């Protein structure tokens, strides 16, 4: 079965940066819109950013200008560069296809705290 593995999270101070990576076990990203989501306990899983096949991107308003999503289909990977992190960015971050979802991975915890 398809497996998604997120990595790169951690504890960072406000204003810091992290780069999240997501690697799929199979060639399932090519031709699909890819996305990053985040979720906190008791909250829904929110769309943070997505990137289309042609490289167009779209971001949640609250992260726009701070986060950058990118993809490397040859590596079955999607990335999220997060700069100027804020405490409200604290969440578990997940990757997936925007539509035609595959099973969710474990996510990677991002904690922004001083």
matplotlib code that plots the C-alpha trace (Angstrom):
import matplotlib.pyplot as plt

x = [0.0, 1.0, 2.9, 3.6, 6.4, 6.7, 9.9, 11.6, 9.5, 10.8, 10.9, 11.8, 11.6, 9.3, 10.9, 12.8, 12.6, 12.0, 11.9, 9.4, 9.8, 7.3, 8.2, 5.8, 6.6, 5.5, 5.3, 1.9, 2.6, 3.2, 0.1, -1.6, -2.0, 0.0, -0.7, 0.4, -2.1, -1.9, -3.9, -4.0, -5.8, -9.6, -9.3, -10.0, -7.1, -6.6, -5.1, -2.0, -0.7, -0.9, 1.0, -0.4, 1.2, 2.5, 3.9, 1.3, 0.9, -1.7, -1.4, -3.5, -3.7, -2.1, 1.1, 1.2, 4.6, 6.2, 5.8, 6.8, 5.7, 7.7, 7.7, 10.1, 8.1, 11.2, 11.8, 8.1, 8.5, 6.9, 8.4, 7.3, 9.8, 8.5, 10.1, 9.2, 7.4, 4.8, 3.4, 0.1, 1.9, 2.3, 0.6, 1.2, 1.9, 0.8, 1.2, -1.1, -2.6, -5.1, -7.7, -7.8, -6.3, -4.2, -3.8, -2.5, 1.0, 2.0, 2.7, 5.6, 5.2, 6.1, 6.2, 6.9, 7.6, 10.0]
y = [0.0, 3.6, 5.1, 8.7, 9.6, 13.1, 14.4, 17.6, 18.8, 19.7, 22.4, 25.8, 29.3, 31.9, 33.4, 30.3, 28.1, 24.4, 22.5, 19.6, 16.7, 14.2, 11.1, 8.7, 5.0, 4.9, 7.0, 8.5, 12.3, 12.9, 14.4, 15.3, 18.4, 18.0, 19.6, 20.1, 20.0, 20.6, 19.5, 20.3, 18.2, 18.7, 20.6, 19.6, 18.9, 22.2, 22.8, 24.8, 24.9, 23.1, 23.0, 22.1, 19.9, 23.0, 24.5, 27.0, 27.4, 28.5, 29.2, 29.6, 33.3, 33.1, 31.4, 33.3, 34.9, 32.7, 29.2, 27.8, 24.5, 22.8, 19.4, 16.9, 14.3, 12.4, 11.8, 11.3, 14.2, 17.4, 19.9, 22.8, 25.5, 27.3, 30.6, 33.2, 30.6, 31.6, 29.8, 29.4, 27.3, 24.6, 21.4, 18.0, 18.5, 16.0, 15.7, 14.2, 14.6, 17.4, 15.1, 11.4, 11.1, 8.2, 6.9, 9.5, 9.2, 9.8, 13.4, 15.4, 17.5, 21.2, 23.0, 26.8, 28.0, 30.1]
z = [0.0, -0.5, 2.4, 3.2, 5.5, 6.8, 8.5, 9.5, 12.4, 15.8, 18.4, 17.2, 18.7, 17.3, 14.2, 13.5, 10.4, 9.6, 6.3, 6.2, 3.8, 2.6, 0.7, -0.8, -1.1, -4.7, -7.8, -6.8, -6.9, -10.5, -12.1, -8.9, -6.8, -3.6, -0.3, 3.3, 6.1, 9.8, 12.8, 16.5, 19.1, 18.8, 15.6, 12.0, 9.6, 7.8, 4.4, 4.7, 1.1, -2.1, -5.3, -8.7, -11.4, -13.2, -10.0, -9.1, -5.4, -2.9, 0.8, 3.8, 4.4, 7.8, 6.4, 3.1, 2.7, 5.3, 3.9, 0.6, -0.8, -3.5, -5.2, -6.8, -8.6, -9.5, -5.8, -5.0, -2.6, -1.5, 0.8, 3.0, 3.9, 7.0, 8.0, 10.6, 12.6, 15.1, 18.1, 16.2, 13.6, 16.3, 14.9, 13.4, 9.7, 7.1, 3.4, 0.9, -2.6, -2.6, -4.1, -4.5, -1.0, 0.0, 3.5, 5.9, 7.3, 10.9, 10.3, 11.8, 14.9, 14.7, 18.0, 18.0, 21.5, 23.5]

ax = plt.figure().add_subplot(projection="3d")
ax.plot(x, y, z, "-o")
ax.set_aspect("equal")
plt.show()
